[in-house]
Amino acid sequence: MRNNEDRLGSKKTSASPAASVAAQSGPAPLEFVRPTTILALPSKGEFYPEGHPLHNQETVEIRQMTTAEEDILSNRTLLRNGLALDKFLERLLIDAKVSPDQLLIGDKNAIMIQARIDGYGNDYSAQTSCPNCSATNTHDFHLESCLTYVSTDDSNRSPQNDRGNFVVTLDNGWEVEIKPLTGTDETKLAKSSENRKKAGLAETVVQDQLNAMIVSVSGHEDRPTIAKAVQHMNGKDSRLLRNAYKSSVPNVELRSNVECQECGVTTEVEVPLNANFFWART
């Protein structure tokens, strides 16, 4: 962590000797310093194209949050339109050329978690559902203890093509090209889910995720063909693609063992990560 060089202070003006004496006897001028944090990126900048400001950059510098960012997170209009987190991140990123929409999801999550730690500390209280009995429990998490960087290397990644995407061969012979998802893809997935809920339609989480990550199927890049291919995939192929994505694209995880207050069973749960992440605190 370090402080940036921008400091806000009172403007210097000429003053009478009496005013100078009075000033000397008063409190020292305040220095308004905006601290920043240097954060290691899960991707290490490997999956950004040439020309992207984070291409081959292992770290990113972010500002620590202030009351101005708190106001963004509580803005009802931004929250209703799903824009609060992106606006929040825009203010934290030092490099104005970096857009939250362009961030890989793993890097975006890492920044959001670090911002929460910088702003409010490691203690985080949230409700989780017990996988064993479905009871709702309130648990206190220590964020740094729950945080894991899920890194990848050449030994467990799927092969990459000349576009930097990963190629997975299914049992039926299809060669499926998948890409690392960005903030833009995440926003589209969230909007698709919300639209289906409003229309009273069943959720299609797996299909939506596959459609977002797949670039081509055996050379076919048109979206209708890809959507039809996804619909005809069996469970084994679907799981193969999602596991290939997980083992190829770096990410972060917030997981912790939680004992259910109802049934007493201890299970590993994922710590909730959403807009309430910044407000559901002790």
Beta strands, then each sheet from edge to edge (+ up, - down):
strand 1: 2-8
strand 2: 32-40
strand 3: 59-63
strand 4: 123-129
strand 5: 136-142
strand 6: 147-150
strand 7: 166-169
strand 8: 175-178
strand 9: 214-217
strand 10: 251-259
strand 11: 266-270
sheet 1: 1+ 2- 3+
sheet 2: 4+ 5-
sheet 3: 6+ 10- 11+
sheet 4: 7+ 8- 9+
end
